[in-house]
């Protein structure tokens, strides 16, 4: 049986601690830029190095195509992409996947502050092949049978 290796486990844990702190303090309902600024402050307080609004050049067949801006890069190793939506959609993970391909980094974490509870999704890029996380069916809300 092979052991599951979690990329950037310790740093990811610190990031998610900060996300829970921000969500506990602010709750859902604010625009994305408010959560991003709160995360910037909380991560800095925790001694985590971050690059804000990092501009990245995209290439097509080795020619510059255009630029895009990522929310944060943490310690030069993890892309953070913030959302303030009802739930993380596949397109948000696909966006993170594109960022991984463009930067050749190994991990992106999509963090959503718009739901009742913090949501996160890890998108991993190993050996140049980025992978979206698997989707599992959501449990249905079924009323319990009371007697």
C-alpha positions in Angstrom: 0.0 0.0 0.0 1.4 3.4 -1.0 1.5 6.3 1.4 -0.4 9.4 0.5 1.9 12.4 0.3 0.3 15.8 0.9 2.2 18.6 -0.8 3.0 21.5 1.5 1.1 20.0 4.4 2.4 22.3 7.2 2.1 25.5 5.2 -1.3 24.5 4.0 -2.4 24.0 7.6 -1.2 27.4 8.6 -3.0 29.0 5.6 -6.3 27.2 6.5 -5.9 28.3 10.1 -5.7 31.9 8.9 -8.8 31.4 6.6 -10.8 30.0 9.5 -9.8 33.0 11.6 -10.8 35.4 8.9 -14.2 33.7 8.3 -14.9 33.5 12.0 -14.3 37.2 12.4 -16.0 38.4 9.2 -18.5 35.7 8.3 -19.9 35.4 4.8 -21.3 38.3 2.7 -18.5 40.6 1.9 -16.9 41.0 -1.5 -13.8 39.0 -2.4 -11.3 41.9 -2.0 -12.3 42.3 1.7 -11.4 38.7 2.4 -8.2 39.0 0.4 -7.1 42.0 2.5 -8.0 40.2 5.7 -6.1 37.1 4.7 -3.1 39.3 3.7 -3.1 40.8 7.2 -3.6 37.5 9.0 -1.0 35.6 7.0 1.5 38.5 7.6 0.7 38.4 11.3 1.5 34.7 11.3 4.9 35.3 9.7 4.0 33.9 6.3 5.7 35.6 3.3 3.2 36.5 0.5 3.3 38.2 -2.9 0.1 40.2 -3.4 -1.7 40.5 -6.8 1.2 38.8 -8.5 1.3 39.5 -12.3 2.1 36.5 -14.5 2.9 36.4 -18.2 1.2 33.7 -20.3 3.0 32.3 -23.3 1.7 30.6 -26.4 4.2 28.6 -28.4 7.0 30.4 -26.5 5.6 33.9 -27.4 4.2 36.2 -24.8 0.4 36.2 -25.0 -0.8 38.4 -22.2 -0.8 38.9 -18.4 -3.1 37.9 -15.6 -3.0 38.6 -11.9 -3.2 36.0 -9.1 -4.5 36.9 -5.6 -1.5 35.6 -3.7 1.6 33.4 -3.9 2.7 32.1 -0.5 6.4 31.6 0.3 6.9 31.4 -3.5 5.3 27.9 -3.4 1.5 28.0 -3.1 -1.0 30.0 -5.1 -4.0 31.2 -3.1 -7.1 32.1 -5.0 -9.9 33.7 -3.0 -13.6 33.5 -3.7 -16.8 34.9 -2.1 -19.4 32.8 -3.8 -22.1 30.3 -2.6 -19.8 27.4 -3.3 -16.6 26.6 -5.1 -17.4 25.6 -8.7 -15.3 23.5 -11.1 -14.4 26.7 -13.1 -12.7 28.1 -10.0 -10.6 25.0 -9.7 -9.9 25.2 -13.5 -8.7 28.8 -13.0 -6.3 27.6 -10.3 -5.1 24.8 -12.6 -4.3 27.3 -15.3 -2.3 29.4 -12.8 -0.3 26.3 -11.9 0.5 25.5 -15.5 1.6 29.1 -16.1 3.8 29.3 -13.0 4.9 25.7 -12.9 4.2 25.6 -9.1 2.9 22.5 -7.5 -0.1 23.6 -5.4 -3.0 26.1 -5.5 -5.6 26.4 -2.8 -9.0 27.9 -3.7 -10.6 29.4 -0.6 -14.2 30.4 -0.5 -15.5 32.8 2.1 -19.0 33.3 0.7 -20.5 30.1 2.1 -21.8 29.6 5.7 -18.5 27.7 6.4 -15.1 28.2 4.8 -14.6 26.0 1.8 -11.3 25.1 0.2 -10.1 23.0 -2.7 -6.5 21.9 -3.3 -5.4 21.7 -7.0 -2.1 19.9 -7.4 0.5 20.0 -10.2 2.9 17.1 -10.1 5.6 16.5 -12.8 4.1 19.2 -15.0 0.7 17.6 -15.1 -1.9 19.5 -13.1 -4.9 17.7 -11.7 -8.2 18.9 -10.5 -9.5 17.4 -7.3 -12.1 14.6 -7.7 -15.7 15.4 -7.3 -17.8 13.3 -5.0 -21.6 13.3 -5.0 -23.0 15.7 -2.3 -25.1 14.0 0.3 -28.8 14.9 0.0 -30.5 16.6 2.8 -33.1 14.0 3.8 -35.4 14.5 6.7 -34.8 12.1 9.6 -37.6 9.7 10.4 -38.9 10.6 13.9 -41.2 8.3 15.8 
